[in-house]
Amino acid sequence: MRVIVGGLVQESNTFSMASVTVDDFRRYYMAVDEELASEGTARNELSGFYLAAKERGVELLPTLYAGAVSAGRIGRTPFDELKRMLLSRIGRLRQADGVLLALHGAWCADDEDDAAGEVLEDVRAIVGPDIPIVVTLDSHANVTRRIAALADGIVGYRTFPHVDYMETGHRAACLLFDMIGDSRRPAVAFRKVPMIVPAENQQTYRGPMRELWLEAEDGEKAGASIATSLFAVQPWLDVKEMGCSVVVVGADRARAEAEADRLAAMMWARRAAFDVELHTVEAVVGLLDGGDSGRPFILSDSADSPGAGSPGDSNYVLRELLRLNVQHRRTALLSIVDAEAARKASAAGSGSRVRLAVGHSISTEVGQPLEIEAEVAAVGSGKFRFGGGFIKNLEADMGRCAVLAIGGLSLLVMENAVFTGDPAMYRSVGLEPAEADIVLVKSANQFRSEYEKLSSRIYILDTPGASTANIKSLNFVNIDRPMYPFDDHFDWRQSR
């Protein structure tokens, strides 16, 4: 058995001004040809593909596997370049029995709302209609009719915070290997649910998503499904065919379709349960000053989350903490993306006093740079490996970075955006989150996998930004209507 393997993984936020280039993929994660087989350190989908192949004695035919930190829409030129790197390699391969692809499912180009669907369509054109294709998708994918029609199997993450990247790849590979071995294609039942809900309350170990996953697992045990995937779409996509979805891969089409209907109805019935409570910075500081003994306080500025495509350059929380004079009585860890400030602080060196403008170098429409005077407390290498808070062992590259001390505030300023929800980021520059009064994470939910081990005091902030939890505050103009939460009392089945 010989199977083509590859992947292009990135999430887009159509409200974000953060740009992306091919170099961003090279810096974050890119392996070509035989490098795929040796890239076994990071516990991602690729490592799951190779583990399953080793277990089953399958030969994998490597092509390209690349990913980048979330951003805005990708330009047509870099998108075409990435596709060329993947498709040219697939085109050179012959006598393959199947294709395994890691995609995201919420990726948009300047002129294409469904970039993953375009990639899949191009791959299908090369391999033909008879070769089975199985894809992995992020559980925040915006699954489209095109994706569902082109793929013979779809396997999404089952956890949020995402901790099952490798396991997802393993499940997808086994599904494909079984298809090839049995010479039979299962049915793919796809249901779209017209709702957009906050990511901040999508944890799969409690709340509405946990309830839905228990139901999905019951359906699998009963034989209605071989593999069920629940997609609570990431909410920052202003595109046609937007919404949550359910995909059931089943041996029997009638049972798979019925199971998809059942789970989609349950998802819709729980739509209001995803609502999240938002807090102001001042209110949270008031709780801390009021004698709450919980420490540290974890503040989620999810509106500026690089993991959700925002630039990570907001200085809103820093401004608020300085306005409230928190630097004189508390310790706090914060991060910000500002390439020029990071370069200047790094060049000045540890122990120097600097005066800098920080923030909103990219998101100029929601804020202005802030003038600060600070001591350069440390200069870092910019590189660290994620622990359990993201793709384990994946190396992150902040570029030039430095810690700026303003009284008790420690501001990590970096050249490149990285996922900020793993304590390993702060620890890489000598800061310990467990010892601070306040820790800022620019993450909607992923940070919980590690930070909930440090504290139960977690507050989602009401802040401006491209990935805000306040969905109604975003200017959606392209989505189909009716759509929850903008509309509620309508027959959702008729709107699909």
C-alpha positions, 0 to 999 in steps of 0.5 A, a space after each residue: 500500500 502506497 499513500 501520498 502524504 502532505 499538508 497545508 495548514 493555516 487559519 484565516 481571519 477575514 477581519 484581520 490586517 495581519 499579512 502572511 508570506 511563504 517565508 512565514 510558513 518557512 519560519 513556522 513549519 515547512 518540510 519537503 520530500 524526505 524531510 517529512 519522514 524525519 520531522 518526528 519531533 512535533 506531535 502534529 498530524 504528520 507524526 500521526 500519519 507516520 505512526 499509523 503507517 509504521 503500525 500498518 506497514 504502509 509506504 508513505 510518499 512525501 510531498 510538502 507539509 507546511 503551516 503558519 501562524 494564523 493571519 488575515 487572508 493569504 495573497 494569491 501569489 503566496 497561495 499559488 506558490 504554496 500550491 505549486 510546491 505541493 501539487 508539483 510533487 503530487 504530480 510526479 508520483 505514480 501508482 499511489 493507492 490513496 492521499 492523506 492531507 492535513 488541511 485547516 478548513 478555515 483558510 481564505 485567499 484574497 480571491 477565494 473564501 475556501 482555500 482548503 477546498 481549492 487545494 483539495 479540488 486541485 489535488 483531486 484533478 491530479 489523482 483522479 476520481 478513483 483514488 480515495 482522499 482523506 483529510 484532517 481539519 481543525 475543529 474550527 473549520 468552515 466545512 464547505 459543500 466542495 470539501 465534503 464532496 471531494 473528500 472520501 473521509 474527513 477527520 477533525 480534532 476532537 479536543 479544544 484546547 487542541 491537544 490531539 493533533 497527532 491522534 487526529 492524524 493517526 485516526 485519519 490515516 487508519 480510516 484511509 488504510 481501511 478504505 484501501 484495504 476494503 476497496 470500499 468508500 464510506 458515505 460522507 454525511 454533511 450538515 451545515 448549522 447556521 450559527 456562529 458562536 464564541 470560541 471562548 466557550 467551546 471547551 470539549 471537556 465541559 459545557 455544550 461541546 462536551 455534551 455534543 461529543 458524548 452524543 457523537 461518541 454514543 453514535 459511533 459506539 452504536 455503529 451509526 458512524 465510523 468517524 464523526 467530526 463536530 465543527 464549531 466554526 471559528 467565528 471571524 470569517 465573513 464569507 459565504 457558506 459560513 457556519 458550524 457543521 457536522 460530518 459523519 463518515 459511515 458504512 451505511 449512508 442512511 444511518 450516517 445521514 440520520 446521525 448527522 441530522 440528529 447531531 446537527 439538531 442538538 448543536 442548534 439547540 445548544 447555540 445559546 449555551 456558548 455565550 461567554 461572560 466578558 470582563 473589563 480590565 478595570 473590573 478584574 484589577 478591582 477583584 485582585 485589589 479587593 483581596 482575592 487570594 487566587 494567583 495568578 489572575 489569567 487575563 485573556 485578550 482573545 480579541 488580539 489572539 495570533 492563534 485566531 489571526 489577529 496581529 498580536 500588536 494591541 497595547 489596550 491591556 497595557 494602557 489600562 494597567 498603566 492608567 490604573 497604576 498597577 505597575 506600582 503595586 502588582 506584577 504582570 506579564 504581557 506580550 506584544 508584537 512590534 517588530 521595530 520596538 523589538 529590534 530597538 530594545 534588543 539592540 539597546 541591550 539588557 540593562 539599558 533604559 529605552 523610550 519606545 512607541 509600542 503597539 498597533 503597528 499593524 492594527 492601526 484601525 483599532 488603536 495607536 502606538 503607546 509611548 513608554 519608558 522602560 528598562 530592558 530587563 532581558 534580551 532573548 533568542 526568540 526561539 522556544 519549544 511549546 510544551 503541552 499548551 500547543 503542538 508539543 515540541 514544535 519550535 516557535 520563533 519570535 525573532 528578535 525579542 526583549 523584556 521591557 520592565 515598567 515597574 512591576 510590569 514585564 512586557 515581552 516585545 517580539 518581532 514575529 507573532 507566535 501562539 501566546 497561550 503556552 507558559 513556555 513563551 514567557 519562560 523562554 525569557 526568564 519570566 515565570 507565570 506562576 509567580 506573577 499577579 497577572 498574566 496576559 494571554 492573547 488566546 481564546 481557549 487554547 491557553 487553558 490546557 496549560 494555564 488552568 494548571 496554574 490558576 482557576 482565576 481566568 477572565 475573558 476580556 472585553 477588548 477591541 480587535 479582529 478576533 473579539 468574542 463580541 461577535 455582534 460587534 464585527 461588521 459581517 456583510 458576506 455571510 448568508 442570513 439568517 444566521 445566529 446570533 444575528 438572527 434566532 427565531 427561524 427554521 434553521 433546517 430551511 436555511 441550510 
